[in-house]
Amino acid sequence: MTTADPFPFAWRKSSYSGNSSNCVEVGFGAEPVVGIRDTKDRDGGALVFSRKAFTALLATTRG
């Protein structure tokens, strides 16, 4: 059985990652949400945040 992706994102990986699979991808979609997934397991699901929560996450992790 195939299920539709509830959040069809345009996934992006940082150019700093090169060909490494040791990173995450960030996905932006039409909905006001942002997804984050592991490049080693793209089918393993994604963390989904509101854009406001994602902005707060970035601000916190950037220090």
mmCIF file as gemmi writes it, N, C-alpha and C atoms, coordinates in Angstrom:
data_model
loop_
_atom_site.group_PDB
_atom_site.id
_atom_site.type_symbol
_atom_site.label_atom_id
_atom_site.label_alt_id
_atom_site.label_comp_id
_atom_site.label_asym_id
_atom_site.label_entity_id
_atom_site.label_seq_id
_atom_site.pdbx_PDB_ins_code
_atom_site.Cartn_x
_atom_site.Cartn_y
_atom_site.Cartn_z
_atom_site.occupancy
_atom_site.B_iso_or_equiv
_atom_site.pdbx_formal_charge
_atom_site.auth_seq_id
_atom_site.auth_asym_id
_atom_site.pdbx_PDB_model_num
ATOM 1 N N . MET Axp A 1 ? 0.843 -1.177 0 1 0 ? 1 A 1
ATOM 2 C CA . MET Axp A 1 ? 0 0 0 1 0 ? 1 A 1
ATOM 3 C C . MET Axp A 1 ? 0.888 1.239 0 1 0 ? 1 A 1
ATOM 4 N N . THR Axp A 2 ? 0.534 2.191 -0.801 1 0 ? 2 A 1
ATOM 5 C CA . THR Axp A 2 ? 1.272 3.443 -0.884 1 0 ? 2 A 1
ATOM 6 C C . THR Axp A 2 ? 0.434 4.554 -0.266 1 0 ? 2 A 1
ATOM 7 N N . THR Axp A 3 ? 1.074 5.376 0.53 1 0 ? 3 A 1
ATOM 8 C CA . THR Axp A 3 ? 0.369 6.519 1.11 1 0 ? 3 A 1
ATOM 9 C C . THR Axp A 3 ? 0.993 7.798 0.584 1 0 ? 3 A 1
ATOM 10 N N . ALA Axp A 4 ? 0.188 8.808 0.447 1 0 ? 4 A 1
ATOM 11 C CA . ALA Axp A 4 ? 0.682 10.1 -0.025 1 0 ? 4 A 1
ATOM 12 C C . ALA Axp A 4 ? 1.479 10.782 1.075 1 0 ? 4 A 1
ATOM 13 N N . ASP Axp A 5 ? 2.501 11.482 0.673 1 0 ? 5 A 1
ATOM 14 C CA . ASP Axp A 5 ? 3.311 12.244 1.617 1 0 ? 5 A 1
ATOM 15 C C . ASP Axp A 5 ? 2.455 13.394 2.146 1 0 ? 5 A 1
ATOM 16 N N . PRO Axp A 6 ? 2.224 13.459 3.464 1 0 ? 6 A 1
ATOM 17 C CA . PRO Axp A 6 ? 1.363 14.518 3.996 1 0 ? 6 A 1
ATOM 18 C C . PRO Axp A 6 ? 1.979 15.908 3.865 1 0 ? 6 A 1
ATOM 19 N N . PHE Axp A 7 ? 3.29 15.988 3.729 1 0 ? 7 A 1
ATOM 20 C CA . PHE Axp A 7 ? 3.981 17.265 3.575 1 0 ? 7 A 1
ATOM 21 C C . PHE Axp A 7 ? 4.954 17.166 2.407 1 0 ? 7 A 1
ATOM 22 N N . PRO Axp A 8 ? 4.481 17.402 1.187 1 0 ? 8 A 1
ATOM 23 C CA . PRO Axp A 8 ? 5.384 17.301 0.033 1 0 ? 8 A 1
ATOM 24 C C . PRO Axp A 8 ? 6.362 18.479 -0.002 1 0 ? 8 A 1
ATOM 25 N N . PHE Axp A 9 ? 7.552 18.238 0.492 1 0 ? 9 A 1
ATOM 26 C CA . PHE Axp A 9 ? 8.551 19.29 0.609 1 0 ? 9 A 1
ATOM 27 C C . PHE Axp A 9 ? 9.486 19.334 -0.588 1 0 ? 9 A 1
ATOM 28 N N . ALA Axp A 10 ? 10.067 20.493 -0.819 1 0 ? 10 A 1
ATOM 29 C CA . ALA Axp A 10 ? 11.204 20.647 -1.719 1 0 ? 10 A 1
ATOM 30 C C . ALA Axp A 10 ? 12.429 20.564 -0.814 1 0 ? 10 A 1
ATOM 31 N N . TRP Axp A 11 ? 13.061 19.382 -0.772 1 0 ? 11 A 1
ATOM 32 C CA . TRP Axp A 11 ? 14.165 19.141 0.158 1 0 ? 11 A 1
ATOM 33 C C . TRP Axp A 11 ? 15.452 19.77 -0.338 1 0 ? 11 A 1
ATOM 34 N N . ARG Axp A 12 ? 16.243 20.306 0.606 1 0 ? 12 A 1
ATOM 35 C CA . ARG Axp A 12 ? 17.535 20.938 0.291 1 0 ? 12 A 1
ATOM 36 C C . ARG Axp A 12 ? 18.585 20.474 1.282 1 0 ? 12 A 1
ATOM 37 N N . LYS Axp A 13 ? 19.775 20.238 0.758 1 0 ? 13 A 1
ATOM 38 C CA . LYS Axp A 13 ? 20.915 19.874 1.598 1 0 ? 13 A 1
ATOM 39 C C . LYS Axp A 13 ? 21.956 20.976 1.443 1 0 ? 13 A 1
ATOM 40 N N . SER Axp A 14 ? 22.636 21.311 2.494 1 0 ? 14 A 1
ATOM 41 C CA . SER Axp A 14 ? 23.643 22.365 2.456 1 0 ? 14 A 1
ATOM 42 C C . SER Axp A 14 ? 24.741 22.041 1.453 1 0 ? 14 A 1
ATOM 43 N N . SER Axp A 15 ? 25.172 23.042 0.712 1 0 ? 15 A 1
ATOM 44 C CA . SER Axp A 15 ? 26.282 22.847 -0.226 1 0 ? 15 A 1
ATOM 45 C C . SER Axp A 15 ? 27.579 22.558 0.516 1 0 ? 15 A 1
ATOM 46 N N . TYR Axp A 16 ? 27.654 22.904 1.794 1 0 ? 16 A 1
ATOM 47 C CA . TYR Axp A 16 ? 28.84 22.61 2.601 1 0 ? 16 A 1
ATOM 48 C C . TYR Axp A 16 ? 28.993 21.113 2.86 1 0 ? 16 A 1
ATOM 49 N N . SER Axp A 17 ? 27.921 20.359 2.671 1 0 ? 17 A 1
ATOM 50 C CA . SER Axp A 17 ? 27.955 18.92 2.93 1 0 ? 17 A 1
ATOM 51 C C . SER Axp A 17 ? 28.668 18.14 1.837 1 0 ? 17 A 1
ATOM 52 N N . GLY Axp A 18 ? 28.747 18.701 0.644 1 0 ? 18 A 1
ATOM 53 C CA . GLY Axp A 18 ? 29.365 17.991 -0.465 1 0 ? 18 A 1
ATOM 54 C C . GLY Axp A 18 ? 28.6 16.716 -0.773 1 0 ? 18 A 1
ATOM 55 N N . ASN Axp A 19 ? 29.335 15.631 -1.015 1 0 ? 19 A 1
ATOM 56 C CA . ASN Axp A 19 ? 28.705 14.345 -1.315 1 0 ? 19 A 1
ATOM 57 C C . ASN Axp A 19 ? 28.488 13.496 -0.074 1 0 ? 19 A 1
ATOM 58 N N . SER Axp A 20 ? 28.753 14.046 1.075 1 0 ? 20 A 1
ATOM 59 C CA . SER Axp A 20 ? 28.602 13.31 2.325 1 0 ? 20 A 1
ATOM 60 C C . SER Axp A 20 ? 27.133 12.986 2.586 1 0 ? 20 A 1
ATOM 61 N N . SER Axp A 21 ? 26.9 11.812 3.163 1 0 ? 21 A 1
ATOM 62 C CA . SER Axp A 21 ? 25.53 11.463 3.552 1 0 ? 21 A 1
ATOM 63 C C . SER Axp A 21 ? 25.36 11.628 5.06 1 0 ? 21 A 1
ATOM 64 N N . ASN Axp A 22 ? 26.261 12.355 5.654 1 0 ? 22 A 1
ATOM 65 C CA . ASN Axp A 22 ? 26.282 12.553 7.104 1 0 ? 22 A 1
ATOM 66 C C . ASN Axp A 22 ? 25.705 13.919 7.455 1 0 ? 22 A 1
ATOM 67 N N . CYS Axp A 23 ? 24.494 14.178 7.004 1 0 ? 23 A 1
ATOM 68 C CA . CYS Axp A 23 ? 23.919 15.498 7.254 1 0 ? 23 A 1
ATOM 69 C C . CYS Axp A 23 ? 22.399 15.405 7.268 1 0 ? 23 A 1
ATOM 70 N N . VAL Axp A 24 ? 21.773 16.528 7.361 1 0 ? 24 A 1
ATOM 71 C CA . VAL Axp A 24 ? 20.315 16.593 7.334 1 0 ? 24 A 1
ATOM 72 C C . VAL Axp A 24 ? 19.872 17.435 6.145 1 0 ? 24 A 1
ATOM 73 N N . GLU Axp A 25 ? 18.638 17.235 5.75 1 0 ? 25 A 1
ATOM 74 C CA . GLU Axp A 25 ? 18.022 18.049 4.716 1 0 ? 25 A 1
ATOM 75 C C . GLU Axp A 25 ? 16.886 18.838 5.352 1 0 ? 25 A 1
ATOM 76 N N . VAL Axp A 26 ? 16.657 20.006 4.822 1 0 ? 26 A 1
ATOM 77 C CA . VAL Axp A 26 ? 15.559 20.85 5.277 1 0 ? 26 A 1
ATOM 78 C C . VAL Axp A 26 ? 14.575 20.954 4.122 1 0 ? 26 A 1
ATOM 79 N N . GLY Axp A 27 ? 13.306 20.802 4.431 1 0 ? 27 A 1
ATOM 80 C CA . GLY Axp A 27 ? 12.286 20.864 3.4 1 0 ? 27 A 1
ATOM 81 C C . GLY Axp A 27 ? 11.272 21.954 3.67 1 0 ? 27 A 1
ATOM 82 N N . PHE Axp A 28 ? 10.988 22.719 2.621 1 0 ? 28 A 1
ATOM 83 C CA . PHE Axp A 28 ? 9.985 23.776 2.705 1 0 ? 28 A 1
ATOM 84 C C . PHE Axp A 28 ? 8.852 23.423 1.753 1 0 ? 28 A 1
ATOM 85 N N . GLY Axp A 29 ? 7.639 23.533 2.225 1 0 ? 29 A 1
ATOM 86 C CA . GLY Axp A 29 ? 6.489 23.209 1.398 1 0 ? 29 A 1
ATOM 87 C C . GLY Axp A 29 ? 5.519 24.37 1.321 1 0 ? 29 A 1
ATOM 88 N N . ALA Axp A 30 ? 4.376 24.099 0.716 1 0 ? 30 A 1
ATOM 89 C CA . ALA Axp A 30 ? 3.35 25.129 0.584 1 0 ? 30 A 1
ATOM 90 C C . ALA Axp A 30 ? 2.699 25.439 1.925 1 0 ? 30 A 1
ATOM 91 N N . GLU Axp A 31 ? 2.641 24.447 2.783 1 0 ? 31 A 1
ATOM 92 C CA . GLU Axp A 31 ? 2.083 24.651 4.121 1 0 ? 31 A 1
ATOM 93 C C . GLU Axp A 31 ? 3.072 25.466 4.957 1 0 ? 31 A 1
ATOM 94 N N . PRO Axp A 32 ? 2.61 26.12 5.995 1 0 ? 32 A 1
ATOM 95 C CA . PRO Axp A 32 ? 3.528 26.913 6.84 1 0 ? 32 A 1
ATOM 96 C C . PRO Axp A 32 ? 4.315 26.034 7.813 1 0 ? 32 A 1
ATOM 97 N N . VAL Axp A 33 ? 4.931 24.974 7.271 1 0 ? 33 A 1
ATOM 98 C CA . VAL Axp A 33 ? 5.734 24.073 8.094 1 0 ? 33 A 1
ATOM 99 C C . VAL Axp A 33 ? 7.074 23.813 7.414 1 0 ? 33 A 1
ATOM 100 N N . VAL Axp A 34 ? 8.031 23.354 8.216 1 0 ? 34 A 1
ATOM 101 C CA . VAL Axp A 34 ? 9.372 23.026 7.738 1 0 ? 34 A 1
ATOM 102 C C . VAL Axp A 34 ? 9.689 21.615 8.211 1 0 ? 34 A 1
ATOM 103 N N . GLY Axp A 35 ? 10.28 20.811 7.332 1 0 ? 35 A 1
ATOM 104 C CA . GLY Axp A 35 ? 10.661 19.453 7.693 1 0 ? 35 A 1
ATOM 105 C C . GLY Axp A 35 ? 12.169 19.315 7.767 1 0 ? 35 A 1
ATOM 106 N N . ILE Axp A 36 ? 12.634 18.427 8.635 1 0 ? 36 A 1
ATOM 107 C CA . ILE Axp A 36 ? 14.055 18.101 8.747 1 0 ? 36 A 1
ATOM 108 C C . ILE Axp A 36 ? 14.159 16.58 8.729 1 0 ? 36 A 1
ATOM 109 N N . ARG Axp A 37 ? 15.052 16.046 7.867 1 0 ? 37 A 1
ATOM 110 C CA . ARG Axp A 37 ? 15.237 14.597 7.814 1 0 ? 37 A 1
ATOM 111 C C . ARG Axp A 37 ? 16.712 14.253 7.647 1 0 ? 37 A 1
ATOM 112 N N . ASP Axp A 38 ? 17.035 13.022 7.995 1 0 ? 38 A 1
ATOM 113 C CA . ASP Axp A 38 ? 18.393 12.496 7.919 1 0 ? 38 A 1
ATOM 114 C C . ASP Axp A 38 ? 18.649 12.005 6.497 1 0 ? 38 A 1
ATOM 115 N N . THR Axp A 39 ? 19.773 12.404 5.892 1 0 ? 39 A 1
ATOM 116 C CA . THR Axp A 39 ? 20.063 11.979 4.527 1 0 ? 39 A 1
ATOM 117 C C . THR Axp A 39 ? 20.394 10.492 4.439 1 0 ? 39 A 1
ATOM 118 N N . LYS Axp A 40 ? 20.781 9.877 5.543 1 0 ? 40 A 1
ATOM 119 C CA . LYS Axp A 40 ? 21.068 8.438 5.532 1 0 ? 40 A 1
ATOM 120 C C . LYS Axp A 40 ? 19.788 7.605 5.513 1 0 ? 40 A 1
ATOM 121 N N . ASP Axp A 41 ? 18.663 8.191 5.888 1 0 ? 41 A 1
ATOM 122 C CA . ASP Axp A 41 ? 17.402 7.456 5.958 1 0 ? 41 A 1
ATOM 123 C C . ASP Axp A 41 ? 16.255 8.369 5.536 1 0 ? 41 A 1
ATOM 124 N N . ARG Axp A 42 ? 16.242 8.72 4.279 1 0 ? 42 A 1
ATOM 125 C CA . ARG Axp A 42 ? 15.242 9.674 3.781 1 0 ? 42 A 1
ATOM 126 C C . ARG Axp A 42 ? 13.811 9.163 3.914 1 0 ? 42 A 1
ATOM 127 N N . ASP Axp A 43 ? 13.634 7.848 3.908 1 0 ? 43 A 1
ATOM 128 C CA . ASP Axp A 43 ? 12.293 7.281 4.049 1 0 ? 43 A 1
ATOM 129 C C . ASP Axp A 43 ? 11.916 7.05 5.508 1 0 ? 43 A 1
ATOM 130 N N . GLY Axp A 44 ? 12.803 7.392 6.426 1 0 ? 44 A 1
ATOM 131 C CA . GLY Axp A 44 ? 12.576 7.137 7.844 1 0 ? 44 A 1
ATOM 132 C C . GLY Axp A 44 ? 11.721 8.167 8.542 1 0 ? 44 A 1
ATOM 133 N N . GLY Axp A 45 ? 11.18 9.103 7.818 1 0 ? 45 A 1
ATOM 134 C CA . GLY Axp A 45 ? 10.34 10.125 8.426 1 0 ? 45 A 1
ATOM 135 C C . GLY Axp A 45 ? 11.08 11.437 8.589 1 0 ? 45 A 1
ATOM 136 N N . ALA Axp A 46 ? 10.375 12.412 9.069 1 0 ? 46 A 1
ATOM 137 C CA . ALA Axp A 46 ? 10.935 13.751 9.229 1 0 ? 46 A 1
ATOM 138 C C . ALA Axp A 46 ? 10.371 14.395 10.485 1 0 ? 46 A 1
ATOM 139 N N . LEU Axp A 47 ? 11.152 15.28 11.048 1 0 ? 47 A 1
ATOM 140 C CA . LEU Axp A 47 ? 10.651 16.142 12.115 1 0 ? 47 A 1
ATOM 141 C C . LEU Axp A 47 ? 9.986 17.323 11.428 1 0 ? 47 A 1
ATOM 142 N N . VAL Axp A 48 ? 8.799 17.678 11.857 1 0 ? 48 A 1
ATOM 143 C CA . VAL Axp A 48 ? 8.059 18.763 11.217 1 0 ? 48 A 1
ATOM 144 C C . VAL Axp A 48 ? 7.778 19.847 12.245 1 0 ? 48 A 1
ATOM 145 N N . PHE Axp A 49 ? 8.138 21.073 11.892 1 0 ? 49 A 1
ATOM 146 C CA . PHE Axp A 49 ? 7.998 22.23 12.779 1 0 ? 49 A 1
ATOM 147 C C . PHE Axp A 49 ? 7.184 23.312 12.082 1 0 ? 49 A 1
ATOM 148 N N . SER Axp A 50 ? 6.496 24.126 12.865 1 0 ? 50 A 1
ATOM 149 C CA . SER Axp A 50 ? 5.923 25.341 12.29 1 0 ? 50 A 1
ATOM 150 C C . SER Axp A 50 ? 7.103 26.233 11.909 1 0 ? 50 A 1
ATOM 151 N N . ARG Axp A 51 ? 6.88 27.158 11.009 1 0 ? 51 A 1
ATOM 152 C CA . ARG Axp A 51 ? 7.995 28.043 10.615 1 0 ? 51 A 1
ATOM 153 C C . ARG Axp A 51 ? 8.492 28.866 11.799 1 0 ? 51 A 1
ATOM 154 N N . LYS Axp A 52 ? 7.594 29.245 12.668 1 0 ? 52 A 1
ATOM 155 C CA . LYS Axp A 52 ? 7.984 30.012 13.856 1 0 ? 52 A 1
ATOM 156 C C . LYS Axp A 52 ? 8.87 29.162 14.768 1 0 ? 52 A 1
ATOM 157 N N . ALA Axp A 53 ? 8.493 27.905 14.991 1 0 ? 53 A 1
ATOM 158 C CA . ALA Axp A 53 ? 9.295 27.012 15.834 1 0 ? 53 A 1
ATOM 159 C C . ALA Axp A 53 ? 10.642 26.71 15.181 1 0 ? 53 A 1
ATOM 160 N N . PHE Axp A 54 ? 10.666 26.56 13.855 1 0 ? 54 A 1
ATOM 161 C CA . PHE Axp A 54 ? 11.922 26.3 13.147 1 0 ? 54 A 1
ATOM 162 C C . PHE Axp A 54 ? 12.871 27.492 13.275 1 0 ? 54 A 1
ATOM 163 N N . THR Axp A 55 ? 12.339 28.692 13.156 1 0 ? 55 A 1
ATOM 164 C CA . THR Axp A 55 ? 13.154 29.898 13.325 1 0 ? 55 A 1
ATOM 165 C C . THR Axp A 55 ? 13.731 29.958 14.731 1 0 ? 55 A 1
ATOM 166 N N . ALA Axp A 56 ? 12.934 29.614 15.726 1 0 ? 56 A 1
ATOM 167 C CA . ALA Axp A 56 ? 13.418 29.587 17.115 1 0 ? 56 A 1
ATOM 168 C C . ALA Axp A 56 ? 14.488 28.513 17.292 1 0 ? 56 A 1
ATOM 169 N N . LEU Axp A 57 ? 14.314 27.348 16.666 1 0 ? 57 A 1
ATOM 170 C CA . LEU Axp A 57 ? 15.318 26.278 16.722 1 0 ? 57 A 1
ATOM 171 C C . LEU Axp A 57 ? 16.642 26.753 16.14 1 0 ? 57 A 1
ATOM 172 N N . LEU Axp A 58 ? 16.599 27.403 14.992 1 0 ? 58 A 1
ATOM 173 C CA . LEU Axp A 58 ? 17.828 27.917 14.379 1 0 ? 58 A 1
ATOM 174 C C . LEU Axp A 58 ? 18.5 28.957 15.265 1 0 ? 58 A 1
ATOM 175 N N . ALA Axp A 59 ? 17.717 29.859 15.82 1 0 ? 59 A 1
ATOM 176 C CA . ALA Axp A 59 ? 18.282 30.897 16.689 1 0 ? 59 A 1
ATOM 177 C C . ALA Axp A 59 ? 18.959 30.278 17.903 1 0 ? 59 A 1
ATOM 178 N N . THR Axp A 60 ? 18.361 29.231 18.446 1 0 ? 60 A 1
ATOM 179 C CA . THR Axp A 60 ? 18.924 28.567 19.623 1 0 ? 60 A 1
ATOM 180 C C . THR Axp A 60 ? 20.196 27.802 19.28 1 0 ? 60 A 1
ATOM 181 N N . THR Axp A 61 ? 20.194 27.091 18.161 1 0 ? 61 A 1
ATOM 182 C CA . THR Axp A 61 ? 21.36 26.275 17.809 1 0 ? 61 A 1
ATOM 183 C C . THR Axp A 61 ? 22.515 27.105 17.27 1 0 ? 61 A 1
ATOM 184 N N . ARG Axp A 62 ? 22.233 28.258 16.71 1 0 ? 62 A 1
ATOM 185 C CA . ARG Axp A 62 ? 23.309 29.121 16.208 1 0 ? 62 A 1
ATOM 186 C C . ARG Axp A 62 ? 24.02 29.849 17.338 1 0 ? 62 A 1
ATOM 187 N N . GLY Axp A 63 ? 23.335 29.972 18.462 1 0 ? 63 A 1
ATOM 188 C CA . GLY Axp A 63 ? 23.926 30.612 19.639 1 0 ? 63 A 1
ATOM 189 C C . GLY Axp A 63 ? 24.013 32.051 19.471 1 0 ? 63 A 1
